[in-house]
Amino acid sequence: MQVRELVELGRFFKTFIQEKQLVSQYKQLINAVNQAAQNQNPQEVQKQLQRLRMLHTEAEKRILSPAQSKLMSDYGADRMLGRQARELLDEIFTQHQAHPQGLTDALQSMLNETNALAKRAEQLISVLEPMLLFLPSGEPGDGEGRLWLYFDNAASVNTIDDLEQAAETWRQILHHFSRMPDATSAPARILQIHKYSPLELEVAASIALLTPLAMGIQWVLARIEHVIKICQEAERLKQLKVKTKIIEDLYLEAKEQRKKITAEAAEEIMTKFGTDNETRNAIEQALNKILSFVEGGGQLDIGLGSAESSAERKEEDDSKGSTHSEIRRLIESIRKDIKLLPANTAAFGEDAESDDTIIST
């Protein structure tokens, strides 16, 4: 429910701004700029700027589920925390490099907006937090983590038939990963559903299931860029009216490489977690479905901490926290490359799914 997401978002804003003393950091940077304008310790400007840039990089890594990222944008806070804030700082220094007064004015504006964000966060928490007492817990149980699914673009859900197909696809994916050692066969539980645009689904599933799932996704996405480049080259040659046979061979190579990547990922999971060949085949099938989901414009995120809220991810072990940012970075990268392809070309993975005769559910 959006109320819970907003409260967690407000807690994140308040905690990060206070703990990192963000307002104070801006004040120190402004003081350093003023001193440098009087030829006093100009090195301090770069030192303070780098400190602020690092804080915004840290905020970017901690930033939440894609649902909360969207809320953050709707709330107007993405300019003040994370990547956009870091880029805004760089832009300010580029534009006002020779004008200290303009530079301090722009930095003061960022300081004021950051201060205002912290106050708005406190107001948000005070108004909405009491409402949580009347909402279902929406939390994973012991030994469970979170899986967020975002059905966008070609993967969007607009009709009952779309919903039925999407639910069945992800039922099969989670069923295949439930074959992993120590994973429970209990169905994933729906924690929250949002239907603005796109449809967002948050489910709880066994950490023993989600851990190899995260590993497989990272493995595949980190290597699939090469396949997309092959498709992009095929499209370029098509525009140049190159012989059809050459283009067909390139697409065939792309399909073979795609199949090889998912097979290798399944093999890695089998080696690490000690699964049998039947489970390995099931995992390969599931990874093909996930890749088709991402290629179609879908997005996902995984939280491996059972007690974590989205706003508290940084408090967990870094190896777990990095899963979120790494998967999201890889998905954003692949989607950026896919956008360069015609819509029907990006779905070259559909044929790969037609080979899903490996495991029956």
QUIVEN-V703489 format. One record per residue. RES is the residue in three letters. SS is DSSP state (H for helix, E for strand, C for the rest). Layout:
res->RES ss->SS
res->RES ss->SS
This chain:
res->MET ss->C
res->GLN ss->H
res->VAL ss->H
res->ARG ss->H
res->GLU ss->H
res->LEU ss->H
res->VAL ss->H
res->GLU ss->H
res->LEU ss->H
res->GLY ss->H
res->ARG ss->H
res->PHE ss->H
res->PHE ss->H
res->LYS ss->H
res->THR ss->H
res->PHE ss->H
res->ILE ss->H
res->GLN ss->H
res->GLU ss->H
res->LYS ss->C
res->GLN ss->C
res->LEU ss->H
res->VAL ss->H
res->SER ss->H
res->GLN ss->H
res->TYR ss->H
res->LYS ss->H
res->GLN ss->H
res->LEU ss->H
res->ILE ss->H
res->ASN ss->H
res->ALA ss->H
res->VAL ss->H
res->ASN ss->H
res->GLN ss->H
res->ALA ss->H
res->ALA ss->H
res->GLN ss->C
res->ASN ss->C
res->GLN ss->C
res->ASN ss->C
res->PRO ss->C
res->GLN ss->H
res->GLU ss->H
res->VAL ss->H
res->GLN ss->H
res->LYS ss->H
res->GLN ss->H
res->LEU ss->H
res->GLN ss->H
res->ARG ss->H
res->LEU ss->H
res->ARG ss->H
res->MET ss->H
res->LEU ss->H
res->HIS ss->H
res->THR ss->H
res->GLU ss->H
res->ALA ss->H
res->GLU ss->H
res->LYS ss->H
res->ARG ss->H
res->ILE ss->C
res->LEU ss->C
res->SER ss->C
res->PRO ss->H
res->ALA ss->H
res->GLN ss->H
res->SER ss->H
res->LYS ss->H
res->LEU ss->H
res->MET ss->H
res->SER ss->H
res->ASP ss->H
res->TYR ss->C
res->GLY ss->C
res->ALA ss->C
res->ASP ss->C
res->ARG ss->C
res->MET ss->C
res->LEU ss->C
res->GLY ss->C
res->ARG ss->H
res->GLN ss->H
res->ALA ss->H
res->ARG ss->H
res->GLU ss->H
res->LEU ss->H
res->LEU ss->H
res->ASP ss->H
res->GLU ss->H
res->ILE ss->H
res->PHE ss->H
res->THR ss->H
res->GLN ss->H
res->HIS ss->C
res->GLN ss->C
res->ALA ss->C
res->HIS ss->C
res->PRO ss->H
res->GLN ss->H
res->GLY ss->H
res->LEU ss->H
res->THR ss->H
res->ASP ss->H
res->ALA ss->H
res->LEU ss->H
res->GLN ss->H
res->SER ss->H
res->MET ss->H
res->LEU ss->H
res->ASN ss->H
res->GLU ss->H
res->THR ss->H
res->ASN ss->H
res->ALA ss->H
res->LEU ss->H
res->ALA ss->H
res->LYS ss->H
res->ARG ss->H
res->ALA ss->H
res->GLU ss->H
res->GLN ss->H
res->LEU ss->H
res->ILE ss->H
res->SER ss->H
res->VAL ss->H
res->LEU ss->H
res->GLU ss->H
res->PRO ss->H
res->MET ss->H
res->LEU ss->H
res->LEU ss->H
res->PHE ss->H
res->LEU ss->C
res->PRO ss->C
res->SER ss->C
res->GLY ss->C
res->GLU ss->C
res->PRO ss->C
res->GLY ss->C
res->ASP ss->C
res->GLY ss->C
res->GLU ss->E
res->GLY ss->E
res->ARG ss->E
res->LEU ss->E
res->TRP ss->E
res->LEU ss->E
res->TYR ss->E
res->PHE ss->E
res->ASP ss->C
res->ASN ss->H
res->ALA ss->H
res->ALA ss->H
res->SER ss->C
res->VAL ss->C
res->ASN ss->C
res->THR ss->C
res->ILE ss->H
res->ASP ss->H
res->ASP ss->H
res->LEU ss->H
res->GLU ss->H
res->GLN ss->H
res->ALA ss->H
res->ALA ss->H
res->GLU ss->H
res->THR ss->H
res->TRP ss->H
res->ARG ss->H
res->GLN ss->H
res->ILE ss->H
res->LEU ss->H
res->HIS ss->H
res->HIS ss->H
res->PHE ss->H
res->SER ss->C
res->ARG ss->C
res->MET ss->C
res->PRO ss->C
res->ASP ss->C
res->ALA ss->C
res->THR ss->C
res->SER ss->C
res->ALA ss->C
res->PRO ss->C
res->ALA ss->C
res->ARG ss->E
res->ILE ss->E
res->LEU ss->E
res->GLN ss->E
res->ILE ss->E
res->HIS ss->E
res->LYS ss->E
res->TYR ss->C
res->SER ss->C
res->PRO ss->C
res->LEU ss->E
res->GLU ss->E
res->LEU ss->E
res->GLU ss->E
res->VAL ss->E
res->ALA ss->E
res->ALA ss->E
res->SER ss->E
res->ILE ss->H
res->ALA ss->H
res->LEU ss->H
res->LEU ss->H
res->THR ss->H
res->PRO ss->H
res->LEU ss->H
res->ALA ss->H
res->MET ss->H
res->GLY ss->H
res->ILE ss->H
res->GLN ss->H
res->TRP ss->H
res->VAL ss->H
res->LEU ss->H
res->ALA ss->H
res->ARG ss->H
res->ILE ss->C
res->GLU ss->H
res->HIS ss->H
res->VAL ss->H
res->ILE ss->H
res->LYS ss->H
res->ILE ss->H
res->CYS ss->H
res->GLN ss->H
res->GLU ss->H
res->ALA ss->H
res->GLU ss->H
res->ARG ss->H
res->LEU ss->H
res->LYS ss->H
res->GLN ss->H
res->LEU ss->C
res->LYS ss->C
res->VAL ss->C
res->LYS ss->C
res->THR ss->H
res->LYS ss->H
res->ILE ss->H
res->ILE ss->H
res->GLU ss->H
res->ASP ss->H
res->LEU ss->H
res->TYR ss->H
res->LEU ss->H
res->GLU ss->H
res->ALA ss->H
res->LYS ss->H
res->GLU ss->H
res->GLN ss->H
res->ARG ss->H
res->LYS ss->H
res->LYS ss->H
res->ILE ss->H
res->THR ss->H
res->ALA ss->H
res->GLU ss->H
res->ALA ss->H
res->ALA ss->H
res->GLU ss->H
res->GLU ss->H
res->ILE ss->H
res->MET ss->H
res->THR ss->H
res->LYS ss->H
res->PHE ss->H
res->GLY ss->C
res->THR ss->C
res->ASP ss->C
res->ASN ss->H
res->GLU ss->H
res->THR ss->H
res->ARG ss->H
res->ASN ss->H
res->ALA ss->H
res->ILE ss->H
res->GLU ss->H
res->GLN ss->H
res->ALA ss->H
res->LEU ss->H
res->ASN ss->H
res->LYS ss->H
res->ILE ss->H
res->LEU ss->H
res->SER ss->H
res->PHE ss->H
res->VAL ss->H
res->GLU ss->H
res->GLY ss->C
res->GLY ss->C
res->GLY ss->C
res->GLN ss->E
res->LEU ss->E
res->ASP ss->E
res->ILE ss->E
res->GLY ss->E
res->LEU ss->C
res->GLY ss->C
res->SER ss->C
res->ALA ss->C
res->GLU ss->C
res->SER ss->C
res->SER ss->H
res->ALA ss->H
res->GLU ss->H
res->ARG ss->H
res->LYS ss->H
res->GLU ss->H
res->GLU ss->C
res->ASP ss->C
res->ASP ss->H
res->SER ss->H
res->LYS ss->H
res->GLY ss->H
res->SER ss->H
res->THR ss->H
res->HIS ss->H
res->SER ss->H
res->GLU ss->H
res->ILE ss->H
res->ARG ss->H
res->ARG ss->H
res->LEU ss->H
res->ILE ss->H
res->GLU ss->H
res->SER ss->H
res->ILE ss->H
res->ARG ss->H
res->LYS ss->H
res->ASP ss->H
res->ILE ss->H
res->LYS ss->C
res->LEU ss->C
res->LEU ss->C
res->PRO ss->C
res->ALA ss->H
res->ASN ss->H
res->THR ss->H
res->ALA ss->H
res->ALA ss->C
res->PHE ss->C
res->GLY ss->C
res->GLU ss->H
res->ASP ss->H
res->ALA ss->H
res->GLU ss->H
res->SER ss->C
res->ASP ss->C
res->ASP ss->C
res->THR ss->C
res->ILE ss->C
res->ILE ss->C
res->SER ss->C
res->THR ss->C
